[in-house]
Amino acid sequence: MSTDAIVLLKQEHKELLRLFKAYRAADSGDPAVRTDLAQHIVHDLTIHSYLVDEVLHPMVAALLDDPSHPALQGFQDHRAIDRLCEEVAQRDPADPGFESGMAALLSAAVQQMEREERDWFPQLRAALRRKDLQEIGLRLLAVRETAPRHPPGPVSGAAQGAPG
């Protein structure tokens, strides 16, 4: 397994996209399957966002030591996705707004991942040494074990069963 931070994050993106596709394809007549997939999506997005915001970005900023470096300017934080995860986690899946919340979350997450892969990851690859990216990747793997599994704030009963 690669420890390159960019490779690891792209693998996470691939898994998230697989979950998004499964959620969209799930039969709306089977709410339990859709609820489980939604919880898994919120769980994985929460971890991913935490790793990027709390590990990757600070480590890159410290290595580059230049707040105006293009690789830092290309960084897009995950606060909007975090808020959408919170909203989805706090809603009951039977709530009429749940599906629209999930649609907004999936759309925002796909756009974020596309920007990262198209714009930000190439800038990081150009700005950092391979060794730096491997050290960041090792840190991502270590912190992943203790990263938050649920969005901050009150968690609904439905979201408490999210994979942990």
C-alpha positions as CSV (number, residue, x, y, z in Angstrom):
1,M,0.0,0.0,0.0
2,S,1.3,3.4,-0.9
3,T,1.8,6.0,1.8
4,D,1.8,8.9,-0.6
5,A,-0.8,11.4,0.8
6,I,-2.2,12.2,-2.6
7,V,-2.6,8.5,-3.5
8,L,-4.3,7.8,-0.2
9,L,-6.7,10.7,-0.6
10,K,-7.5,9.7,-4.2
11,Q,-8.3,6.2,-2.8
12,E,-10.7,7.7,-0.3
13,H,-12.3,9.7,-3.1
14,K,-12.8,6.5,-5.1
15,E,-14.4,4.8,-2.2
16,L,-16.7,7.8,-1.5
17,L,-17.8,7.9,-5.1
18,R,-18.6,4.2,-4.9
19,L,-20.8,4.9,-1.9
20,F,-22.5,7.8,-3.6
21,K,-23.2,5.6,-6.6
22,A,-24.7,2.9,-4.4
23,Y,-26.8,5.4,-2.5
24,R,-28.2,6.8,-5.8
25,A,-28.9,3.3,-7.1
26,A,-30.5,2.0,-3.9
27,D,-34.2,1.4,-4.2
28,S,-36.1,4.2,-2.5
29,G,-38.6,1.5,-1.4
30,D,-36.0,0.1,0.9
31,P,-35.3,2.9,3.4
32,A,-33.1,0.8,5.6
33,V,-30.5,0.3,2.8
34,R,-30.5,4.0,1.9
35,T,-30.3,5.0,5.6
36,D,-27.3,2.7,6.1
37,L,-25.6,4.1,3.0
38,A,-26.3,7.7,4.1
39,Q,-24.8,7.0,7.5
40,H,-21.7,5.4,5.9
41,I,-21.3,8.4,3.6
42,V,-21.5,10.9,6.5
43,H,-19.1,8.8,8.5
44,D,-16.5,8.6,5.7
45,L,-16.9,12.3,4.7
46,T,-16.4,13.4,8.3
47,I,-13.2,11.4,8.6
48,H,-11.9,12.6,5.2
49,S,-12.7,16.2,5.9
50,Y,-11.0,16.0,9.3
51,L,-7.8,14.5,7.8
52,V,-7.6,17.2,5.1
53,D,-8.3,20.1,7.4
54,E,-6.5,19.0,10.5
55,V,-3.5,17.0,9.1
56,L,-2.8,17.6,5.4
57,H,-3.3,21.3,5.2
58,P,-1.3,22.2,8.3
59,M,1.5,19.9,7.3
60,V,1.6,21.4,3.8
61,A,1.5,24.9,5.2
62,A,4.5,24.1,7.5
63,L,6.5,22.5,4.7
64,L,5.9,25.3,2.2
65,D,6.3,28.1,4.8
66,D,4.8,30.6,2.3
67,P,1.1,31.5,2.8
68,S,0.8,32.8,-0.8
69,H,2.1,29.6,-2.3
70,P,-0.3,28.4,-5.1
71,A,-0.6,24.9,-3.5
72,L,-2.0,26.6,-0.4
73,Q,-4.2,29.0,-2.3
74,G,-5.8,26.0,-4.1
75,F,-6.8,24.4,-0.8
76,Q,-10.5,24.4,-0.4
77,D,-11.7,23.8,3.2
78,H,-14.5,21.3,3.9
79,R,-16.7,23.5,6.1
80,A,-19.6,23.5,3.7
81,I,-19.5,19.7,3.4
82,D,-19.1,19.5,7.2
83,R,-22.3,21.6,7.6
84,L,-24.2,19.4,5.1
85,C,-23.0,16.2,7.0
86,E,-24.3,17.7,10.2
87,E,-27.6,18.5,8.7
88,V,-28.0,15.1,7.2
89,A,-26.9,13.4,10.5
90,Q,-29.5,15.4,12.5
91,R,-32.4,14.6,10.2
92,D,-34.5,11.5,10.4
93,P,-34.4,9.6,7.2
94,A,-38.2,9.7,7.1
95,D,-38.1,13.5,7.1
96,P,-39.1,14.9,3.7
97,G,-35.9,17.1,3.7
98,F,-33.6,14.2,4.2
99,E,-33.3,13.3,0.5
100,S,-32.7,16.9,-0.6
101,G,-30.0,17.2,2.1
102,M,-28.3,14.0,0.8
103,A,-28.5,15.3,-2.8
104,A,-26.9,18.6,-1.8
105,L,-24.2,16.7,0.2
106,L,-23.4,14.4,-2.6
107,S,-23.2,17.2,-5.2
108,A,-21.0,19.4,-3.0
109,A,-18.7,16.5,-2.2
110,V,-18.3,15.5,-5.8
111,Q,-17.5,19.1,-6.8
112,Q,-14.9,19.3,-4.0
113,M,-13.2,16.1,-4.9
114,E,-13.1,17.1,-8.6
115,R,-11.4,20.4,-7.7
116,E,-9.0,18.7,-5.4
117,E,-7.9,16.1,-8.0
118,R,-7.9,18.6,-10.9
119,D,-6.3,21.6,-9.3
120,W,-5.0,21.1,-5.8
121,F,-3.3,17.6,-6.0
122,P,-1.1,18.5,-9.0
123,Q,0.0,21.7,-7.2
124,L,0.9,19.7,-4.1
125,R,2.8,17.1,-6.2
126,A,4.8,19.9,-7.8
127,A,5.5,21.8,-4.6
128,L,6.4,18.9,-2.3
129,R,9.1,16.2,-2.4
130,R,8.0,12.5,-2.6
131,K,9.4,12.0,0.9
132,D,7.2,14.9,2.2
133,L,4.1,13.3,0.7
134,Q,5.0,9.9,2.2
135,E,5.5,11.5,5.6
136,I,2.1,13.3,5.3
137,G,0.5,10.0,4.2
138,L,1.9,8.1,7.2
139,R,0.5,10.9,9.5
140,L,-2.9,10.7,7.7
141,L,-3.0,6.9,8.3
142,A,-2.1,7.3,12.0
143,V,-4.6,10.1,12.7
144,R,-7.4,8.3,10.7
145,E,-7.6,5.8,13.6
146,T,-8.7,8.5,16.0
147,A,-10.4,11.0,13.7
148,P,-14.0,11.9,14.5
149,R,-16.6,9.5,13.0
150,H,-19.6,11.8,13.4
151,P,-20.1,15.5,12.6
152,P,-20.0,17.8,15.6
153,G,-23.2,18.8,17.3
154,P,-26.2,16.7,18.3
155,V,-26.4,13.4,16.5
156,S,-29.8,11.9,15.8
157,G,-30.7,8.4,16.8
158,A,-30.4,7.3,13.2
159,A,-26.9,8.5,12.8
160,Q,-25.6,6.9,16.0
161,G,-25.5,3.6,14.2
162,A,-23.0,4.9,11.6
163,P,-20.1,2.6,11.0
164,G,-17.4,3.3,13.5
